[in-house]
Amino acid sequence: MSGLGPLPPHFAREAARLRQAGIDSWSALASLPDQKLRELGAAAGGASEARLLRLRAEILEARGQGMR
């Protein structure tokens, strides 16, 4: 799957932060380790670490991989 596509409006800050960091696909987001998501959430821009982790979890769940 390529491109993050539109996310719900309440994920606007997270989507902007991911694009700013060069993360432009679901695969790229799914492969990020917890620490990288925490760094992205802690950076300026208002992205929520919890929402970034939730997005990744939803991707992995949709792929049937669950959390490891």
Steps between C-alpha positions, in 0.01 A plus 500: 500500500652833405423846627344573834192637333256715688474442872207607717514871591598424860824345367599812301798588720628142495466479121687829460780385733535168315523678164753745645713205615484343152265220602265484207366147496317259727790257465749760617281585800448133585874436505583780745616390845334639814795728571472674161127555550570645844757736348252611235236558767741696718614728218342837442186489293243371744493137385379264769727207583194297600328566168812411303530173691127435443534558125787253481309244706199531271718442195659191653161371613358547151793299366439227756841550659390634839753660730827323552 
